Amino acid sequence: EDPDLSDILSKRFIASGWEAKNAKNFEQSEKELEKTEFDVILVDPETELEATVFLRKLQKNKNAKQALKIIHTTPADRTALHDLEKTNADVLWIKGTLSLNDVVKKTKTFLEQTKK
């Protein structure tokens, strides 16, 4: 949804020792996921429907099945949040509730917890 935020978050992850790749859209993400396995997939959707469709596709992708799936989205109404909660995302963060550094730190914590 927000290329500037995506770029900043990628730089924060890289500065913290992660490898990060940005995709401009869901189609580009899907192509990258066909070739590469990722530990974490951070989704920044424009709508909850986009997130739902994308995450359903990830269920069928062998390179994404084990990945920690995080939705990082703008504040939404209760219905939209309820719909997002029904996706197979592991984590749902509302933009503005965490600093960008905290997004990186909490992602690491969640990943460590899922690997146990």
Secondary structure, DSSP 8 states (H G I E B T S, - for coil): --HHHHHHHHHHHHHTT------SSHHHHHHHHHH---SEEEE--SSHHHHHHHHHHHHT-TTTTTSEEEEEE----HHHHHHHHTSS-SEEEETTSS-HHHHHHHHHHHHHHHH-
